[in-house]
């Protein structure tokens, strides 16, 4: 029997996307997808709470536009670290980041311009440089300076290497053997008169082939973001938008394992009619009794915006009782605003419904619940 290959970040498995369907309904300003990735034959084993690492590719049109603009030979062989060679076009497709220009490239352009040029001033200020690269890709910059040119060697010396993106897994392997499900928010925007998209989300949504073993993936375990060992333990899950992904996995796992613990889900997005992803699945789980409580917050369905943290406060008394009953509290999604607001709501609930002083409430949430008992777990980004 041949020895099982260990697939990891340095040796990814070439998986197959077998399904790519829209979760957003007609009229939504968002593009949210459900992807099914086949990992049969890989030997990869995951638990709810894990993430899937994905290596993206740049859009072929962007790569071709760059090589044409710089008059580069797309078939020219580029030496690799292992001694092999790879066509320049493949290097630009697979190995580097082209959706946002690198600071190194901007500085290199500035050095090719006459002394005292404006770009040299921009590249000399970290704040100005950050602002400049934020909205531009390589084509944008080269379009501003049509007389500047680069050799293949100069270009490759000034680009950033492409890094894999991590996506929370939205499935239980026990329910879907050989598959990984992803909940994907596709990033699309326009700057400097050109339509653009996120490097990995755009690739997965638009360019990654279906039913072809061509997607390099690996598993990224999360030791802390996992279901309680005791299936009877109640759990509270807060996952607006695509933050719902790991909680779909949690619920599938509890469904398959027959866990008897109570499950309370807080989900939010912009509009119920267009952005209530996995609505049918949640309804089925409510009917079966698996999903004990479902609290939704659709921020733009009324004059004043309502978010998941507002729903937490509305149900503060019951939520506090769940915590006193030993419930685990999970949060997944936006770290900058949502997670901070949810955190403050928890502290407020501890004061209002737990009768704790401001300092005692802070101590309970930040120390006891989060660090000592480890019942407050976050996967935020």
Sine and cosine of phi, psi and omega as CSV:
sin_phi,cos_phi,sin_psi,cos_psi,sin_omega,cos_omega
0.00,0.00,0.74,-0.67,-0.01,-1.00
-0.95,0.31,0.54,-0.84,-0.03,-1.00
-0.96,0.30,0.67,-0.74,-0.03,-1.00
-0.92,0.38,0.75,-0.66,0.01,-1.00
-0.97,0.26,0.71,-0.70,0.04,-1.00
-1.00,-0.01,0.95,-0.30,0.01,-1.00
-1.00,0.01,0.68,-0.74,-0.01,-1.00
-0.42,-0.91,-0.18,-0.98,-0.05,-1.00
-0.86,0.52,-0.60,0.80,-0.02,-1.00
-1.00,0.09,-0.20,0.98,0.02,-1.00
-0.60,-0.80,0.95,0.32,-0.10,-0.99
-0.94,0.34,0.41,-0.91,0.06,-1.00
-1.00,0.01,0.68,-0.74,0.04,-1.00
-1.00,0.08,0.99,-0.13,-0.06,-1.00
-1.00,0.02,0.11,-0.99,-0.05,-1.00
-0.82,-0.57,0.81,-0.58,0.12,-0.99
-0.99,0.15,0.87,-0.50,-0.04,-1.00
-0.96,-0.29,-0.23,0.97,0.01,-1.00
-0.50,-0.86,0.68,-0.73,0.04,-1.00
-0.57,-0.82,1.00,-0.08,-0.07,-1.00
-0.82,-0.57,0.45,-0.90,-0.02,-1.00
-0.98,0.19,0.69,-0.72,0.12,-0.99
-0.99,-0.15,-0.37,0.93,0.01,-1.00
-0.97,0.23,0.67,-0.75,0.01,-1.00
-1.00,-0.02,0.26,-0.97,-0.03,-1.00
-0.81,0.59,0.75,-0.66,0.01,-1.00
0.98,-0.19,-0.20,0.98,0.01,-1.00
-0.96,0.28,0.59,-0.81,0.07,-1.00
-1.00,0.07,-0.04,1.00,-0.01,-1.00
-0.98,-0.22,0.33,-0.94,0.10,-1.00
-0.81,-0.59,1.00,-0.10,-0.03,-1.00
-0.93,-0.37,0.77,-0.64,-0.09,-1.00
-0.88,-0.47,0.44,-0.90,0.19,-0.98
-0.93,-0.37,0.86,-0.50,-0.01,-1.00
-0.92,-0.40,0.65,-0.76,0.14,-0.99
-0.93,-0.37,0.86,-0.52,-0.04,-1.00
-0.92,-0.38,0.86,-0.51,-0.01,-1.00
-1.00,0.07,0.84,-0.54,0.01,-1.00
-0.89,-0.46,0.36,0.93,0.01,-1.00
-0.83,0.56,0.69,-0.72,0.03,-1.00
1.00,0.03,-0.10,1.00,-0.04,-1.00
-0.99,0.10,-0.43,0.90,-0.10,-0.99
0.98,0.21,0.03,1.00,-0.02,-1.00
-0.95,0.32,0.75,-0.67,0.01,-1.00
-0.84,-0.54,0.76,-0.65,-0.01,-1.00
-0.75,-0.66,0.33,-0.94,0.07,-1.00
-0.90,-0.43,0.42,-0.91,0.12,-0.99
-0.82,0.57,0.74,-0.68,-0.07,-1.00
0.95,-0.33,-0.33,0.94,0.05,-1.00
-0.95,0.32,0.28,-0.96,0.12,-0.99
-0.88,-0.47,0.38,-0.93,0.09,-1.00
-0.96,-0.28,0.82,-0.58,0.09,-1.00
-1.00,0.08,0.75,-0.67,-0.05,-1.00
-0.80,-0.59,0.76,-0.65,0.10,-0.99
-1.00,-0.07,0.90,-0.44,-0.05,-1.00
-1.00,0.04,0.09,-1.00,0.15,-0.99
-0.80,-0.60,0.48,-0.88,0.11,-0.99
-0.96,0.27,0.46,-0.89,0.06,-1.00
-0.87,0.50,0.71,-0.70,-0.02,-1.00
-0.86,0.52,-0.59,0.81,-0.01,-1.00
-0.90,0.43,-0.59,0.81,0.01,-1.00
-0.94,0.35,-0.68,0.74,0.03,-1.00
-0.88,0.47,-0.71,0.70,-0.02,-1.00
-0.91,0.42,-0.62,0.78,0.03,-1.00
-0.90,0.45,-0.60,0.80,-0.01,-1.00
-0.94,0.34,-0.70,0.71,-0.01,-1.00
-0.92,0.38,-0.58,0.81,0.04,-1.00
-0.93,0.37,-0.71,0.70,-0.01,-1.00
-0.87,0.50,-0.63,0.77,-0.04,-1.00
-1.00,-0.04,0.01,1.00,0.01,-1.00
0.83,0.55,0.73,0.68,-0.02,-1.00
-0.99,-0.14,0.49,-0.87,0.06,-1.00
-0.99,0.12,0.96,-0.28,-0.07,-1.00
-0.89,0.46,-0.39,0.92,-0.03,-1.00
-1.00,-0.04,-0.06,1.00,-0.01,-1.00
-0.86,0.51,0.67,-0.74,-0.06,-1.00
-0.99,0.13,0.74,-0.68,0.01,-1.00
-0.93,-0.37,0.83,-0.55,-0.03,-1.00
-0.91,0.42,0.67,-0.74,0.03,-1.00
-0.96,-0.28,0.26,-0.96,-0.05,-1.00
-0.88,0.48,-0.51,0.86,-0.05,-1.00
-0.99,0.10,0.10,1.00,0.03,-1.00
1.00,-0.08,-0.17,0.99,0.02,-1.00
-0.99,0.12,-0.03,-1.00,0.03,-1.00
-0.73,-0.68,0.43,-0.90,-0.08,-1.00
-0.59,-0.81,0.68,-0.73,0.01,-1.00
-0.86,0.51,0.59,-0.80,-0.01,-1.00
-0.81,0.58,-0.66,0.75,-0.03,-1.00
-0.86,0.50,-0.66,0.75,0.02,-1.00
-0.92,0.38,-0.61,0.79,0.05,-1.00
-0.87,0.49,-0.71,0.70,-0.02,-1.00
-0.94,0.34,-0.49,0.87,0.05,-1.00
-0.96,0.30,-0.72,0.70,-0.25,-0.97
-0.97,-0.25,-0.47,0.88,-0.26,-0.96
-0.95,-0.32,-0.19,0.98,-0.09,-1.00
-0.77,-0.64,0.22,-0.97,0.00,-1.00
-0.97,-0.22,0.87,-0.49,-0.04,-1.00
-0.90,-0.44,-0.14,0.99,-0.06,-1.00
-0.97,0.23,-0.26,0.97,0.13,-0.99
-0.65,-0.76,0.76,-0.65,-0.07,-1.00
-0.92,0.40,0.56,-0.83,0.03,-1.00
-1.00,0.10,0.47,-0.88,0.05,-1.00
-0.89,0.45,-0.57,0.82,-0.01,-1.00
-0.89,0.46,-0.62,0.78,0.00,-1.00
-0.93,0.36,-0.67,0.74,0.01,-1.00
-0.87,0.50,-0.69,0.73,0.02,-1.00
-0.91,0.41,-0.59,0.81,0.02,-1.00
-0.92,0.38,-0.61,0.79,0.07,-1.00
-0.90,0.44,-0.71,0.71,-0.02,-1.00
-0.85,0.53,-0.61,0.79,-0.02,-1.00
-0.95,0.32,-0.35,0.94,0.02,-1.00
-1.00,0.04,-0.15,0.99,-0.01,-1.00
-1.00,-0.05,0.28,-0.96,0.03,-1.00
-0.84,0.54,0.48,-0.88,-0.01,-1.00
-0.82,0.57,0.60,-0.80,0.04,-1.00
0.98,0.19,0.20,0.98,-0.02,-1.00
-0.93,0.36,0.37,-0.93,-0.07,-1.00
-0.90,0.44,-0.60,0.80,-0.02,-1.00
-0.90,0.43,-0.51,0.86,0.05,-1.00
-0.91,0.42,-0.61,0.79,0.06,-1.00
-0.91,0.41,-0.70,0.71,0.02,-1.00
-0.87,0.49,-0.73,0.69,-0.05,-1.00
-0.94,0.35,-0.26,0.97,0.02,-1.00
-1.00,0.06,-0.13,0.99,0.02,-1.00
-0.89,-0.45,0.87,-0.49,-0.05,-1.00
-0.88,0.48,-0.63,0.77,0.00,-1.00
-0.92,0.39,-0.71,0.71,0.02,-1.00
-0.91,0.40,-0.60,0.80,0.00,-1.00
-0.93,0.37,-0.65,0.76,0.05,-1.00
-0.85,0.52,-0.70,0.71,-0.01,-1.00
-0.92,0.39,-0.60,0.80,-0.04,-1.00
-0.92,0.39,-0.74,0.68,-0.08,-1.00
-0.97,0.25,-0.34,0.94,-0.10,-1.00
-0.86,0.50,-0.57,0.82,-0.09,-1.00
-0.94,-0.33,0.08,1.00,-0.11,-0.99
-0.86,-0.51,0.53,-0.85,0.22,-0.97
-0.93,-0.36,-0.10,-0.99,-0.09,-1.00
-0.90,0.43,-0.62,0.79,-0.01,-1.00
-0.91,0.41,-0.62,0.78,0.04,-1.00
-0.86,0.52,-0.74,0.67,-0.05,-1.00
-0.92,0.40,-0.71,0.70,0.01,-1.00
-0.91,0.42,-0.49,0.87,0.05,-1.00
-0.93,0.36,-0.50,0.87,0.02,-1.00
-0.97,0.25,-0.40,0.91,-0.05,-1.00
-0.76,-0.65,0.96,0.28,-0.12,-0.99
-0.89,0.45,-0.31,0.95,-0.02,-1.00
-1.00,0.04,-0.15,0.99,-0.02,-1.00
-1.00,0.10,0.67,-0.74,0.04,-1.00
-0.71,-0.70,0.33,-0.95,-0.01,-1.00
-0.68,-0.73,0.59,-0.81,0.19,-0.98
-0.99,0.17,0.22,-0.98,0.04,-1.00
-0.86,0.50,-0.65,0.76,-0.01,-1.00
-0.90,0.43,-0.67,0.75,0.02,-1.00
-0.91,0.41,-0.65,0.76,0.01,-1.00
-0.89,0.46,-0.77,0.64,-0.05,-1.00
-0.91,0.41,-0.43,0.90,0.03,-1.00
-0.97,0.23,-0.23,0.97,-0.09,-1.00
-0.89,-0.46,0.10,0.99,0.04,-1.00
-0.99,-0.15,0.35,-0.94,0.05,-1.00
-1.00,-0.06,0.60,-0.80,0.06,-1.00
-0.92,0.39,0.55,-0.84,0.02,-1.00
-0.99,0.16,0.73,-0.68,0.03,-1.00
-0.94,-0.33,0.52,-0.86,0.03,-1.00
-0.92,0.38,0.44,-0.90,0.10,-1.00
-0.97,-0.24,0.58,-0.82,0.01,-1.00
-0.97,-0.25,0.75,-0.66,0.04,-1.00
-0.84,-0.54,0.77,-0.64,0.06,-1.00
-0.86,0.50,0.74,-0.68,-0.01,-1.00
-0.97,0.25,0.74,-0.67,-0.10,-1.00
-0.96,-0.27,0.44,0.90,-0.05,-1.00
-0.56,-0.83,0.35,-0.94,0.15,-0.99
-0.99,-0.15,0.78,-0.63,-0.01,-1.00
-0.92,0.38,-0.43,0.90,0.03,-1.00
-0.93,0.37,-0.50,0.86,0.03,-1.00
-1.00,0.04,-0.50,0.87,-0.04,-1.00
-0.79,-0.61,0.96,0.29,-0.01,-1.00
-0.85,0.53,0.71,-0.70,0.04,-1.00
0.98,0.19,0.12,0.99,-0.03,-1.00
-0.76,-0.64,0.45,-0.89,0.19,-0.98
-0.80,-0.60,0.78,-0.62,0.05,-1.00
-0.97,-0.24,0.62,-0.78,0.01,-1.00
-0.80,-0.59,0.54,-0.84,0.11,-0.99
-0.93,-0.37,0.93,-0.36,-0.22,-0.98
-0.93,-0.38,0.83,-0.55,0.15,-0.99
-1.00,-0.08,0.91,-0.42,-0.05,-1.00
-0.99,0.11,0.82,-0.57,0.00,-1.00
-1.00,0.02,0.87,-0.50,0.04,-1.00
-0.72,-0.69,0.65,-0.76,0.00,-1.00
-0.31,-0.95,0.12,-0.99,0.03,-1.00
-0.72,-0.69,0.76,-0.65,0.10,-0.99
-0.64,-0.77,0.55,-0.84,0.04,-1.00
0.79,0.62,0.61,0.79,0.11,-0.99
0.97,0.23,0.20,0.98,-0.01,-1.00
-0.77,-0.64,0.66,-0.75,0.06,-1.00
-0.97,0.26,0.68,-0.73,-0.02,-1.00
-0.69,-0.72,0.19,-0.98,0.02,-1.00
-0.48,-0.88,0.32,-0.95,0.03,-1.00
-0.87,0.49,0.56,-0.83,-0.07,-1.00
-0.85,0.52,-0.82,0.58,-0.08,-1.00
-1.00,0.09,-0.68,0.73,-0.02,-1.00
-0.90,0.43,-0.62,0.78,0.03,-1.00
-0.91,0.41,-0.64,0.77,0.01,-1.00
-0.90,0.43,-0.75,0.66,-0.04,-1.00
-0.90,0.44,-0.62,0.78,-0.06,-1.00
-0.96,0.27,-0.66,0.75,-0.20,-0.98
-0.94,-0.35,-0.56,0.83,-0.24,-0.97
-0.90,-0.43,-0.43,0.90,-0.03,-1.00
-0.91,0.41,0.78,-0.63,-0.07,-1.00
-0.95,0.32,0.51,-0.86,0.09,-1.00
-1.00,0.00,0.58,-0.81,0.12,-0.99
0.87,0.50,0.53,0.85,0.07,-1.00
-0.75,-0.66,0.71,-0.70,0.01,-1.00
-0.97,0.23,1.00,0.09,-0.14,-0.99
-0.62,-0.79,0.08,1.00,-0.06,-1.00
-0.96,-0.27,0.95,-0.32,0.00,-1.00
-0.95,0.30,0.85,-0.53,-0.05,-1.00
-0.69,-0.72,0.31,-0.95,0.12,-0.99
-0.45,-0.89,0.28,-0.96,0.00,-1.00
-1.00,-0.09,0.61,-0.79,0.07,-1.00
-0.85,-0.53,0.99,-0.16,-0.01,-1.00
-0.91,0.42,0.46,-0.89,0.09,-1.00
-0.79,-0.61,0.98,-0.22,-0.12,-0.99
-0.90,0.43,-0.47,0.89,-0.11,-0.99
-0.98,-0.17,-0.52,0.85,-0.06,-1.00
-1.00,0.04,1.00,0.09,-0.07,-1.00
-0.51,-0.86,0.27,-0.96,0.03,-1.00
-0.92,0.38,0.47,-0.88,0.09,-1.00
-0.87,0.49,0.53,-0.85,0.00,-1.00
-0.88,0.48,-0.56,0.83,0.01,-1.00
-1.00,0.01,0.91,-0.42,-0.03,-1.00
-0.91,0.41,-0.21,0.98,0.03,-1.00
-1.00,0.09,-0.17,0.98,-0.04,-1.00
-0.94,0.33,0.78,-0.63,0.04,-1.00
-0.94,0.34,0.51,-0.86,0.03,-1.00
-0.74,-0.67,0.58,-0.81,0.09,-1.00
-0.89,-0.45,0.80,-0.60,-0.09,-1.00
-0.85,-0.53,0.79,-0.61,0.02,-1.00
-0.88,-0.47,0.95,-0.32,-0.07,-1.00
-0.58,-0.82,0.98,0.19,0.06,-1.00
-0.94,0.33,0.47,-0.88,0.03,-1.00
0.85,0.53,-0.66,-0.75,0.00,-1.00
-0.96,0.27,-0.05,1.00,0.15,-0.99
-0.90,0.44,-0.15,0.99,0.04,-1.00
-0.94,0.34,-0.37,0.93,-0.17,-0.98
-0.75,0.66,-0.84,0.54,-0.06,-1.00
-0.91,0.41,-0.40,0.92,-0.04,-1.00
-0.98,0.18,-0.45,0.89,0.19,-0.98
-0.89,0.45,-0.65,0.76,0.05,-1.00
-0.90,0.43,-0.69,0.73,0.02,-1.00
-0.85,0.53,-0.73,0.68,-0.06,-1.00
-0.93,0.37,-0.65,0.76,0.06,-1.00
-0.88,0.48,-0.67,0.74,-0.01,-1.00
-0.90,0.44,-0.68,0.73,0.00,-1.00
-0.93,0.36,-0.52,0.85,0.06,-1.00
-0.91,0.41,-0.76,0.65,-0.05,-1.00
-0.92,0.39,-0.62,0.78,-0.05,-1.00
-0.99,0.14,-0.17,0.99,0.00,-1.00
0.95,0.32,0.44,0.90,0.01,-1.00
-0.89,0.46,0.64,-0.77,-0.06,-1.00
-0.99,-0.13,0.01,1.00,-0.04,-1.00
-0.92,0.39,0.54,-0.84,0.04,-1.00
-0.95,0.31,0.55,-0.84,-0.04,-1.00
-0.76,-0.65,0.82,-0.58,-0.01,-1.00
-0.83,-0.56,0.85,-0.52,-0.04,-1.00
-0.92,-0.40,0.76,-0.65,0.16,-0.99
-0.95,-0.31,0.87,-0.49,-0.01,-1.00
-0.78,-0.62,0.63,-0.78,0.03,-1.00
-0.58,-0.81,0.42,-0.91,0.12,-0.99
-0.28,-0.96,-0.31,-0.95,-0.09,-1.00
-0.98,0.19,-0.82,0.57,-0.09,-1.00
-0.73,-0.68,0.72,-0.70,0.03,-1.00
-0.87,0.49,-0.66,0.75,-0.11,-0.99
-0.92,0.39,-0.48,0.88,-0.12,-0.99
-0.88,-0.48,-0.34,0.94,-0.16,-0.99
-0.84,-0.54,0.24,0.97,-0.01,-1.00
-1.00,0.07,0.98,0.19,-0.07,-1.00
-0.95,0.32,0.56,-0.83,-0.03,-1.00
0.87,0.49,0.42,0.91,-0.06,-1.00
-0.84,0.55,-0.69,0.72,-0.04,-1.00
-0.90,0.43,-0.62,0.79,0.01,-1.00
-0.91,0.41,-0.68,0.73,0.01,-1.00
-0.90,0.45,-0.65,0.76,0.01,-1.00
-0.89,0.46,-0.66,0.75,0.02,-1.00
-0.90,0.44,-0.64,0.77,0.01,-1.00
-0.94,0.34,-0.52,0.86,0.10,-1.00
-0.92,0.39,-0.68,0.74,-0.01,-1.00
-0.91,0.43,-0.58,0.81,-0.02,-1.00
-0.98,0.18,-0.26,0.97,-0.02,-1.00
1.00,-0.08,-0.10,0.99,0.01,-1.00
-0.91,0.42,-0.71,0.70,0.00,-1.00
-1.00,-0.04,0.98,-0.21,-0.09,-1.00
-0.92,0.40,-0.71,0.70,-0.01,-1.00
-0.68,-0.73,0.64,-0.77,0.12,-0.99
-0.77,-0.64,0.90,-0.44,0.01,-1.00
-0.90,-0.43,0.86,-0.51,-0.07,-1.00
-0.93,-0.37,0.46,-0.89,0.03,-1.00
-0.67,-0.75,0.97,-0.24,0.04,-1.00
-0.97,-0.23,0.97,-0.25,-0.27,-0.96
-0.88,0.48,-0.53,0.85,-0.13,-0.99
-0.93,-0.36,0.35,0.94,0.04,-1.00
-1.00,-0.01,0.05,1.00,0.03,-1.00
-0.52,-0.86,0.19,-0.98,-0.08,-1.00
-0.86,0.50,-0.66,0.75,0.03,-1.00
-0.98,-0.19,0.68,-0.74,-0.08,-1.00
-0.95,0.30,0.69,-0.72,0.03,-1.00
-0.86,-0.51,0.78,-0.63,-0.03,-1.00
-0.87,-0.50,0.15,-0.99,-0.04,-1.00
-0.86,0.52,-0.57,0.82,0.00,-1.00
-0.91,0.42,-0.48,0.88,0.07,-1.00
-0.94,0.35,-0.64,0.77,0.04,-1.00
-0.92,0.40,-0.59,0.81,0.06,-1.00
-0.86,0.52,-0.72,0.69,0.00,-1.00
-0.91,0.42,-0.63,0.77,0.01,-1.00
-0.86,0.52,-0.61,0.79,-0.04,-1.00
-0.97,-0.24,0.43,0.90,-0.12,-0.99
-0.82,0.57,-0.67,0.74,-0.05,-1.00
-0.90,0.45,-0.73,0.68,-0.01,-1.00
-0.94,0.35,-0.63,0.77,0.02,-1.00
-0.88,0.48,-0.67,0.74,0.02,-1.00
-0.88,0.47,-0.63,0.78,0.01,-1.00
-0.91,0.43,-0.62,0.78,0.06,-1.00
-0.87,0.49,-0.68,0.73,0.01,-1.00
-0.89,0.46,-0.65,0.76,0.02,-1.00
-0.92,0.38,-0.42,0.91,0.04,-1.00
-0.99,0.14,0.03,1.00,0.05,-1.00
0.99,-0.15,0.21,0.98,-0.03,-1.00
-0.90,0.44,0.56,-0.83,0.17,-0.99
-1.00,0.03,0.58,-0.82,-0.03,-1.00
-0.87,-0.49,0.88,-0.47,-0.07,-1.00
-0.91,-0.42,0.62,-0.79,0.09,-1.00
-0.74,-0.67,0.72,-0.69,0.07,-1.00
-0.67,-0.74,0.72,-0.69,0.06,-1.00
0.67,-0.74,-0.52,-0.85,-0.12,-0.99
-0.87,0.50,0.86,-0.51,-0.04,-1.00
-0.99,0.17,-0.56,0.83,-0.15,-0.99
-0.92,0.39,-0.69,0.72,-0.06,-1.00
-0.89,-0.46,-0.87,0.50,-0.11,-0.99
-0.82,0.57,-0.80,0.60,-0.08,-1.00
-0.89,0.46,-0.60,0.80,0.03,-1.00
-0.92,0.39,-0.67,0.74,-0.01,-1.00
-0.93,0.38,-0.62,0.79,0.06,-1.00
-0.91,0.42,-0.66,0.75,0.01,-1.00
-0.87,0.49,-0.71,0.70,0.01,-1.00
-0.91,0.40,-0.60,0.80,0.04,-1.00
-0.88,0.48,-0.63,0.78,0.03,-1.00
-0.89,0.46,-0.69,0.72,0.02,-1.00
-0.89,0.45,-0.67,0.75,0.02,-1.00
-0.89,0.45,-0.64,0.77,0.02,-1.00
-0.91,0.42,-0.63,0.78,0.03,-1.00
-0.89,0.46,-0.56,0.83,0.05,-1.00
-0.96,0.27,-0.78,0.63,-0.12,-0.99
-0.94,0.34,-0.69,0.72,-0.11,-0.99
-0.96,-0.26,-0.27,0.96,0.06,-1.00
-0.99,-0.16,-0.14,0.99,0.01,-1.00
0.93,0.36,0.39,0.92,-0.04,-1.00
-1.00,-0.02,0.50,-0.87,0.10,-1.00
-0.94,0.34,0.29,-0.96,0.02,-1.00
-0.80,0.60,-0.69,0.73,-0.02,-1.00
-0.94,0.33,-0.61,0.79,0.00,-1.00
-0.94,0.35,-0.62,0.79,0.03,-1.00
-0.91,0.42,-0.68,0.73,0.05,-1.00
-0.87,0.49,-0.69,0.73,0.01,-1.00
-0.90,0.44,-0.67,0.74,-0.04,-1.00
-0.90,0.43,-0.73,0.68,-0.05,-1.00
-0.95,0.31,-0.76,0.65,-0.11,-0.99
-0.98,0.22,-0.50,0.87,-0.06,-1.00
-0.95,-0.31,-0.88,0.47,-0.10,-1.00
-0.89,0.45,-0.84,0.55,-0.10,-1.00
-0.94,0.34,-0.67,0.74,-0.11,-0.99
-0.99,0.10,-0.68,0.73,-0.15,-0.99
-0.96,-0.27,-0.70,0.71,-0.05,-1.00
-0.96,0.26,-0.82,0.57,-0.04,-1.00
-1.00,0.02,-0.32,0.95,0.00,-1.00
0.81,0.59,0.67,0.74,0.04,-1.00
-0.98,-0.19,-0.08,1.00,0.05,-1.00
-0.91,-0.42,0.96,-0.28,-0.17,-0.99
-0.82,-0.57,0.68,-0.73,-0.06,-1.00
-0.80,-0.61,0.59,-0.80,0.16,-0.99
-0.77,-0.63,1.00,0.03,-0.14,-0.99
-0.85,-0.52,0.42,-0.91,-0.10,-0.99
-0.49,-0.87,0.00,0.00,0.00,0.00
